[in-house]
Amino acid sequence: MSTVNRLSCGASGSTSDSTGDDDTGYDAGEAAQPGFFVLTGSAPAAVRLTDLDWTFVTTGLADAVAAARRHAEAESARAGTDLDVV
């Protein structure tokens, strides 16, 4: 059995507390979809929700947080508003 540790970070303005389901996932229907950063030992060959922005980081927590921050900064510049890494 393998263990996957997840660090879900992204630029998001959503305040929804929706739990989603197998068809939509967590807040997958939101207009401003965040990027998802997953800290894992190895990236999967495929993902279930292909319309979402997935980044799999295998080089450690610091790299995952740095990637999420870069993504949030780029999305903030594009959107013209400050977005958070959550």
LUMDOFI-840832 format. One record per residue: chain; x, y, z of N, C-alpha, C, O in turn; residue in one letter. Coordinates in steps of 0.2 Angstrom, whole numbers, plus 5000, padded with zeros to 4 digits. Each point is the difference from the previous one (the first is absolute). Last residue first. Example, Ala and Ser with C-alpha at 12.3 -4.5 7.8 and 13.67 -1.06 7.14 Angstrom:
BEGIN
+-----+------+------+------+-------+-------+-------+------+------+------+------+------+------+------+
! mol ! n_px ! n_py ! n_pz ! ca_px ! ca_py ! ca_pz ! c_px ! c_py ! c_pz ! o_px ! o_py ! o_pz ! type !
+-----+------+------+------+-------+-------+-------+------+------+------+------+------+------+------+
!   A ! 5064 ! 4989 ! 5035 !  5004 !  5006 !  5001 ! 4996 ! 5005 ! 5003 ! 5003 ! 5006 ! 5001 !    S !
!   A ! 4999 ! 4966 ! 4999 !  4996 !  5006 !  5000 ! 5004 ! 5006 ! 5000 ! 5005 ! 4999 ! 5003 !    A !
+-----+------+------+------+-------+-------+-------+------+------+------+------+------+------+------+
//
This chain:
BEGIN
+-----+------+------+------+-------+-------+-------+------+------+------+------+------+------+------+
! mol ! n_px ! n_py ! n_pz ! ca_px ! ca_py ! ca_pz ! c_px ! c_py ! c_pz ! o_px ! o_py ! o_pz ! type !
+-----+------+------+------+-------+-------+-------+------+------+------+------+------+------+------+
!   A ! 4981 ! 5144 ! 4998 !  4996 !  4997 !  5006 ! 5001 ! 4992 ! 5000 ! 4997 ! 4997 ! 5004 !    V !
!   A ! 5012 ! 5028 ! 4985 !  5002 !  4993 !  5000 ! 4996 ! 4997 ! 5006 ! 5002 ! 5002 ! 5006 !    V !
!   A ! 4989 ! 5021 ! 4981 !  5004 !  4997 !  5006 ! 5002 ! 4993 ! 4998 ! 4996 ! 4996 ! 4996 !    D !
!   A ! 4999 ! 5029 ! 4990 !  4997 !  4993 !  5002 ! 5005 ! 4997 ! 5005 ! 5005 ! 5001 ! 5000 !    L !
!   A ! 4989 ! 5025 ! 4989 !  5005 !  4996 !  5004 ! 4996 ! 4993 ! 5002 ! 4994 ! 5001 ! 5003 !    D !
!   A ! 5002 ! 5014 ! 4974 !  4998 !  5000 !  5007 ! 5005 ! 4995 ! 5004 ! 5002 ! 4995 ! 4997 !    T !
!   A ! 4996 ! 5008 ! 4978 !  5000 !  5006 !  5003 ! 4998 ! 5001 ! 5007 ! 4998 ! 5005 ! 5002 !    G !
!   A ! 5005 ! 4975 ! 4982 !  4994 !  5002 !  5003 ! 4999 ! 5008 ! 5002 ! 4995 ! 5002 ! 5001 !    A !
!   A ! 5026 ! 4988 ! 4992 !  4995 !  4999 !  4994 ! 4994 ! 5003 ! 5002 ! 4996 ! 5003 ! 4996 !    R !
!   A ! 5020 ! 4996 ! 5021 !  5002 !  5005 !  4995 ! 4995 ! 5000 ! 4994 ! 4998 ! 5005 ! 4997 !    A !
!   A ! 5000 ! 4979 ! 5020 !  4998 !  5006 !  5002 ! 5002 ! 5006 ! 4995 ! 4996 ! 5004 ! 4999 !    S !
!   A ! 5010 ! 4974 ! 4996 !  4993 !  5001 !  5000 ! 4998 ! 5006 ! 5002 ! 4995 ! 5003 ! 4998 !    E !
!   A ! 5027 ! 4992 ! 5004 !  4999 !  5001 !  4993 ! 4992 ! 5001 ! 4999 ! 4998 ! 5004 ! 4996 !    A !
!   A ! 5010 ! 4991 ! 5026 !  5002 !  5007 !  4998 ! 4999 ! 5001 ! 4993 ! 4997 ! 5005 ! 4998 !    E !
!   A ! 4998 ! 4974 ! 5011 !  4995 !  5005 !  5003 ! 5002 ! 5007 ! 4997 ! 4996 ! 5004 ! 4999 !    A !
!   A ! 5018 ! 4978 ! 4996 !  4994 !  4999 !  4996 ! 4995 ! 5006 ! 5002 ! 4997 ! 5003 ! 4996 !    H !
!   A ! 5023 ! 4995 ! 5016 !  5002 !  5002 !  4993 ! 4993 ! 5000 ! 4996 ! 4999 ! 5005 ! 4996 !    R !
!   A ! 5000 ! 4985 ! 5025 !  5001 !  5007 !  5001 ! 5001 ! 5004 ! 4993 ! 4997 ! 5005 ! 4998 !    R !
!   A ! 5003 ! 4971 ! 5003 !  4993 !  5003 !  5001 ! 5000 ! 5007 ! 5001 ! 4996 ! 5004 ! 4997 !    A !
!   A ! 5025 ! 4985 ! 5001 !  4996 !  4999 !  4994 ! 4993 ! 5003 ! 5000 ! 4998 ! 5004 ! 4996 !    A !
!   A ! 5015 ! 4995 ! 5024 !  5003 !  5005 !  4995 ! 4996 ! 5000 ! 4994 ! 4999 ! 5005 ! 4997 !    A !
!   A ! 4996 ! 4978 ! 5018 !  4997 !  5007 !  5003 ! 5003 ! 5005 ! 4995 ! 4996 ! 5005 ! 4998 !    V !
!   A ! 5012 ! 4974 ! 4998 !  4992 !  5000 !  4999 ! 4998 ! 5007 ! 5002 ! 4996 ! 5003 ! 4996 !    A !
!   A ! 5026 ! 4992 ! 5009 !  4999 !  5001 !  4992 ! 4993 ! 5001 ! 4999 ! 4998 ! 5004 ! 4995 !    D !
!   A ! 5008 ! 4991 ! 5027 !  5002 !  5007 !  4998 ! 4999 ! 5001 ! 4993 ! 4997 ! 5006 ! 4998 !    A !
!   A ! 4998 ! 4972 ! 5010 !  4995 !  5005 !  5002 ! 5002 ! 5007 ! 4998 ! 4996 ! 5004 ! 4997 !    L !
!   A ! 5014 ! 4975 ! 4988 !  5000 !  5002 !  5007 ! 4995 ! 5006 ! 5001 ! 4998 ! 5003 ! 4996 !    G !
!   A ! 5007 ! 4984 ! 4983 !  5006 !  5002 !  5003 ! 5000 ! 5004 ! 5007 ! 5005 ! 5003 ! 5002 !    T !
!   A ! 4978 ! 4989 ! 4981 !  5003 !  4994 !  5003 ! 5006 ! 5002 ! 5004 ! 5004 ! 4996 ! 5003 !    T !
!   A ! 4971 ! 5015 ! 4987 !  5007 !  5001 !  5002 ! 5003 ! 4994 ! 5004 ! 4997 ! 4998 ! 5004 !    V !
!   A ! 4982 ! 5009 ! 4977 !  5002 !  4995 !  5005 ! 5008 ! 5002 ! 5001 ! 5004 ! 5000 ! 4996 !    F !
!   A ! 4973 ! 5013 ! 4995 !  5007 !  5000 !  5000 ! 5002 ! 4995 ! 5005 ! 4998 ! 5001 ! 5006 !    T !
!   A ! 4978 ! 5006 ! 4979 !  5004 !  4996 !  5005 ! 5007 ! 5001 ! 4999 ! 5003 ! 5000 ! 4994 !    W !
!   A ! 4972 ! 5011 ! 4999 !  5007 !  5002 !  4999 ! 5004 ! 4996 ! 5006 ! 5000 ! 5003 ! 5005 !    D !
!   A ! 4976 ! 4990 ! 4983 !  5002 !  5004 !  5005 ! 5008 ! 5000 ! 4999 ! 5003 ! 4996 ! 4997 !    L !
!   A ! 4982 ! 4991 ! 4990 !  4999 !  5007 !  4998 ! 5002 ! 5004 ! 5006 ! 5000 ! 5006 ! 4999 !    D !
!   A ! 5001 ! 4970 ! 5002 !  5004 !  5002 !  4995 ! 4999 ! 5008 ! 4998 ! 5005 ! 5003 ! 4997 !    T !
!   A ! 4990 ! 4978 ! 5023 !  4997 !  5006 !  4998 ! 5005 ! 5004 ! 4995 ! 5004 ! 5004 ! 5002 !    L !
!   A ! 5003 ! 4975 ! 5006 !  4993 !  4999 !  4999 ! 4997 ! 5006 ! 4997 ! 4996 ! 5000 ! 4995 !    R !
!   A ! 5030 ! 4994 ! 5000 !  4996 !  5002 !  5006 ! 4993 ! 4999 ! 4998 ! 4998 ! 5000 ! 4994 !    V !
!   A ! 5027 ! 4988 ! 4999 !  4994 !  5003 !  4998 ! 4996 ! 5003 ! 5006 ! 5001 ! 4997 ! 5006 !    A !
!   A ! 5021 ! 4992 ! 4996 !  5000 !  5000 !  4993 ! 4994 ! 5004 ! 4997 ! 5000 ! 5003 ! 4995 !    A !
!   A ! 5011 ! 5004 ! 5029 !  4996 !  4994 !  4997 ! 5000 ! 5001 ! 4993 ! 5002 ! 5005 ! 4997 !    P !
!   A ! 5018 ! 5002 ! 5020 !  4994 !  5003 !  4997 ! 4996 ! 4994 ! 4996 ! 5003 ! 4996 ! 4998 !    A !
!   A ! 5013 ! 5002 ! 5025 !  5000 !  4999 !  4993 ! 4993 ! 5003 ! 4997 ! 4995 ! 4999 ! 5002 !    S !
!   A ! 5010 ! 5004 ! 5020 !  5006 !  4997 !  4999 ! 5001 ! 4999 ! 4992 ! 5006 ! 4999 ! 4998 !    G !
!   A ! 4980 ! 5022 ! 5012 !  5000 !  4993 !  5000 ! 5007 ! 4997 ! 4998 ! 5004 ! 5003 ! 4998 !    T !
!   A ! 4979 ! 5020 ! 5006 !  5007 !  4998 !  5002 ! 4999 ! 4992 ! 5000 ! 4996 ! 4997 ! 5004 !    L !
!   A ! 4989 ! 5022 ! 4982 !  5000 !  4994 !  5004 ! 5007 ! 4998 ! 5001 ! 5004 ! 4999 ! 4996 !    V !
!   A ! 4980 ! 5023 ! 4996 !  5007 !  4998 !  5001 ! 5000 ! 4994 ! 5005 ! 4998 ! 5000 ! 5005 !    F !
!   A ! 4983 ! 5015 ! 4978 !  5001 !  4995 !  5006 ! 5007 ! 4997 ! 5000 ! 5003 ! 4998 ! 4995 !    F !
!   A ! 4983 ! 5026 ! 4996 !  5005 !  4995 !  4999 ! 5000 ! 4995 ! 5006 ! 4999 ! 5002 ! 5005 !    G !
!   A ! 4978 ! 5012 ! 4991 !  5007 !  5000 !  5002 ! 5004 ! 4995 ! 4997 ! 4998 ! 4995 ! 4998 !    P !
!   A ! 4979 ! 5017 ! 4992 !  5003 !  4994 !  5003 ! 5007 ! 5001 ! 5002 ! 5004 ! 5002 ! 4996 !    Q !
!   A ! 4974 ! 5013 ! 5000 !  5007 !  5001 !  5000 ! 5003 ! 4994 ! 5004 ! 5001 ! 4999 ! 5006 !    A !
!   A ! 4977 ! 5000 ! 4990 !  5002 !  5004 !  4994 ! 5007 ! 5001 ! 5000 ! 5004 ! 4999 ! 4995 !    A !
!   A ! 4985 ! 4979 ! 5017 !  5001 !  5007 !  5001 ! 5003 ! 5004 ! 4994 ! 5003 ! 4997 ! 4996 !    E !
!   A ! 4992 ! 4979 ! 5008 !  4996 !  5004 !  4996 ! 5001 ! 5007 ! 5001 ! 4996 ! 5004 ! 4997 !    G !
!   A ! 5016 ! 4979 ! 5015 !  5002 !  5000 !  4993 ! 4995 ! 5004 ! 4996 ! 5002 ! 5002 ! 4994 !    A !
!   A ! 5000 ! 4993 ! 5031 !  4999 !  5007 !  4997 ! 5002 ! 5000 ! 4992 ! 5002 ! 5005 ! 4998 !    D !
!   A ! 5003 ! 4972 ! 5012 !  5000 !  5006 !  5004 ! 5000 ! 5007 ! 4997 ! 5005 ! 5002 ! 4997 !    Y !
!   A ! 4986 ! 4976 ! 4989 !  5006 !  5001 !  5004 ! 4998 ! 5006 ! 5005 ! 4995 ! 5003 ! 5000 !    G !
!   A ! 4991 ! 4986 ! 4981 !  5003 !  5007 !  5000 ! 5006 ! 5001 ! 5005 ! 5003 ! 5005 ! 4999 !    T !
!   A ! 4986 ! 4974 ! 4997 !  5000 !  5003 !  4994 ! 5003 ! 5007 ! 5000 ! 5003 ! 5002 ! 4995 !    D !
!   A ! 4995 ! 4984 ! 5025 !  5005 !  4997 !  4995 ! 5000 ! 5003 ! 4993 ! 5004 ! 5000 ! 4996 !    D !
!   A ! 4989 ! 5016 ! 5024 !  4999 !  4993 !  4999 ! 5004 ! 4997 ! 4995 ! 5005 ! 5004 ! 4997 !    D !
!   A ! 4993 ! 5019 ! 5021 !  5000 !  4998 !  4994 ! 4998 ! 4992 ! 4999 ! 4997 ! 4998 ! 5005 !    G !
!   A ! 5004 ! 5020 ! 5014 !  5004 !  4994 !  5000 ! 5001 ! 4997 ! 4993 ! 5004 ! 4995 ! 4999 !    T !
!   A ! 4991 ! 5032 ! 5010 !  4998 !  4994 !  4996 ! 5005 ! 4994 ! 5001 ! 5006 ! 5001 ! 4999 !    S !
!   A ! 4993 ! 5023 ! 5009 !  5002 !  4994 !  5004 ! 4997 ! 4994 ! 4997 ! 4999 ! 4995 ! 5004 !    D !
!   A ! 5009 ! 5031 ! 4986 !  4995 !  4994 !  5001 ! 5003 ! 4995 ! 5004 ! 5006 ! 4999 ! 5001 !    S !
!   A ! 5003 ! 5023 ! 4992 !  4999 !  4999 !  5007 ! 4995 ! 4994 ! 5001 ! 4997 ! 4999 ! 5005 !    T !
!   A ! 5022 ! 5011 ! 4974 !  4994 !  4996 !  5002 ! 4999 ! 5000 ! 5008 ! 5005 ! 4999 ! 5003 !    S !
!   A ! 5013 ! 5009 ! 4982 !  4996 !  5005 !  5003 ! 4993 ! 4997 ! 5003 ! 4996 ! 5004 ! 5002 !    G !
!   A ! 5031 ! 4988 ! 4991 !  4993 !  4999 !  5000 ! 4996 ! 5005 ! 5004 ! 5003 ! 5003 ! 5005 !    S !
!   A ! 5022 ! 4985 ! 4986 !  4997 !  5006 !  5000 ! 4992 ! 5000 ! 5000 ! 4998 ! 4997 ! 4995 !    A !
!   A ! 5018 ! 4983 ! 5016 !  4998 !  5003 !  4994 ! 4998 ! 5007 ! 5001 ! 4999 ! 5003 ! 5005 !    G !
!   A ! 5008 ! 4971 ! 5006 !  5001 !  5007 !  5000 ! 4997 ! 5003 ! 4994 ! 5000 ! 4996 ! 4995 !    C !
!   A ! 5002 ! 4980 ! 5020 !  4996 !  5003 !  4995 ! 5001 ! 5008 ! 5001 ! 4997 ! 5002 ! 5005 !    S !
!   A ! 5016 ! 4975 ! 5001 !  5001 !  5007 !  5002 ! 4995 ! 5003 ! 4994 ! 5003 ! 5002 ! 4995 !    L !
!   A ! 5001 ! 4971 ! 5014 !  4997 !  5005 !  4996 ! 5001 ! 5007 ! 5003 ! 4999 ! 5001 ! 5006 !    R !
!   A ! 5011 ! 4972 ! 4994 !  4999 !  5006 !  5004 ! 4998 ! 5006 ! 4995 ! 5003 ! 5001 ! 4995 !    N !
!   A ! 4997 ! 4971 ! 5004 !  5000 !  5006 !  4996 ! 4999 ! 5005 ! 5005 ! 4994 ! 5001 ! 5003 !    V !
!   A ! 5014 ! 4972 ! 4998 !  4997 !  5005 !  5003 ! 5001 ! 5007 ! 4996 ! 5006 ! 5001 ! 4998 !    T !
!   A ! 4992 ! 4970 ! 4998 !  5004 !  5006 !  4999 ! 4996 ! 5006 ! 5004 ! 4994 ! 4999 ! 5000 !    S !
!   A ! 5007 ! 4972 ! 5001 !  4996 !  5006 !  5000 ! 5004 ! 5006 ! 5000 ! 5005 ! 5001 ! 5004 !    M !
+-----+------+------+------+-------+-------+-------+------+------+------+------+------+------+------+
//
